[in-house]
Amino acid sequence: MQGTRRAMLLGAATLAAAPWVRAQGAPPFRFALTPVFLDNDAAVISALRSALAAGMGQDIELVQRRTYQEISGALLDGSVDAAWTCGYPYLQHRSEFRLLGVPVWRGRPLYQSYLIVGADDPATALPDLRGTTHAFSDPDSNSGYLVTASNLAQSGETPDQFFSRVIFTYGHRNVVRAVAGGLTRSGSVDGYVWEALNAAEPDLTARTKVISRSEWLGFPPFVARSDRIGDPAVSACGAALLALSATAEGRAALRVLYLDGVAAPDDALFDGIAARMAALEGG
């Protein structure tokens, strides 16, 4: 009888501990991002991981991918749980992705695309660059491709027709490097990234200049797959992102990212990008 009672107590203890054991042994939440402005910068990665871990109460694995296509693919196949991506791929997969939040930069969840040339270049606008070399960031980047491509589409041209040579650098910082180093005459770059680099690496941006800025467009958002938006971990991620400015860890991450906070999801922020997609497609 005593042995039976001991077995029952042990069984009860095991059942009670089971949820805790599963929580402790659960895989980390996988959050994907492309290089922001300081590629593989340890301080940025560490601060963002710490802020999300503190806000969500679980381990975070930050997964870096080189292209937006890889980010979208990882979200779609479930190999990552959420991602910081661009408004262009978000709209490309609008039926499959859902917004978790939109970063706030300089008081608004908006940014611009910059057209840059070398510091001493006489060009003052896109038409001055016909027949020259140009650096794009990523074919699925709004600021690093879509804005310039849609501007050209409005006059019936494509980048390959307008420029003598086009390269993709797969990183906005690399666009700035390409122009600063004379690899290309011009480049299409995320204005937030250029301004952040102007604060962090002024010697680099000083070798370039901005000759045009787009209208204000929806800032690259945080997203998850639509059919997972109700998952507790995904919901916790969204809540943690929205609360970054309210925690010490969150404010530390925002400082190294040159951001003010994260705004609530708002699809209307991306109407301008949708209009440019339609222009590019001839719609």
Stockholm file with secondary structure:
# STOCKHOLM 1.0

chainA/1-283         MQGTRRAMLLGAATLAAAPWVRAQGAPPFRFALTPVFLDNDAAVISALRSALAAGMGQDIELVQRRTYQEISGALLDGSVDAAWTCGYPYLQHRSEFRLLGVPVWRGRPLYQSYLIVGADDPATALPDLRGTTHAFSDPDSNSGYLVTASNLAQSGETPDQFFSRVIFTYGHRNVVRAVAGGLTRSGSVDGYVWEALNAAEPDLTARTKVISRSEWLGFPPFVARSDRIGDPAVSACGAALLALSATAEGRAALRVLYLDGVAAPDDALFDGIAARMAALEGG
#=GR chainA/1-283 SS CHHHHHHHHHHHHHHHHHHHHHHHHSCCEEEEECCCSSTTCHHHHHHHHHHHHHHHTSCEEEEECSSHHHHHHHHHTTSSSEEECCHHHHHHTTTTEEEEEEEEBTTBSEECEEEEEETTCCCCSGGGGTTSEEEESCTTCIIIIIHHHHHHHTTTCCHHHHSSEEEECSSHHHHHHHHHTTSSSEEEEEHHHHHHHHHHCHHHHTTEEEEEECCCEECCCEEEEGGGTTSHHHHHHHHHHHTGGGSHHHHHHHHHHTCCEEECCCGGGGHHHHHHHHHHTTC
#=GC SS_cons         CHHHHHHHHHHHHHHHHHHHHHHHHSCCEEEEECCCSSTTCHHHHHHHHHHHHHHHTSCEEEEECSSHHHHHHHHHTTSSSEEECCHHHHHHTTTTEEEEEEEEBTTBSEECEEEEEETTCCCCSGGGGTTSEEEESCTTCIIIIIHHHHHHHTTTCCHHHHSSEEEECSSHHHHHHHHHTTSSSEEEEEHHHHHHHHHHCHHHHTTEEEEEECCCEECCCEEEEGGGTTSHHHHHHHHHHHTGGGSHHHHHHHHHHTCCEEECCCGGGGHHHHHHHHHHTTC
//
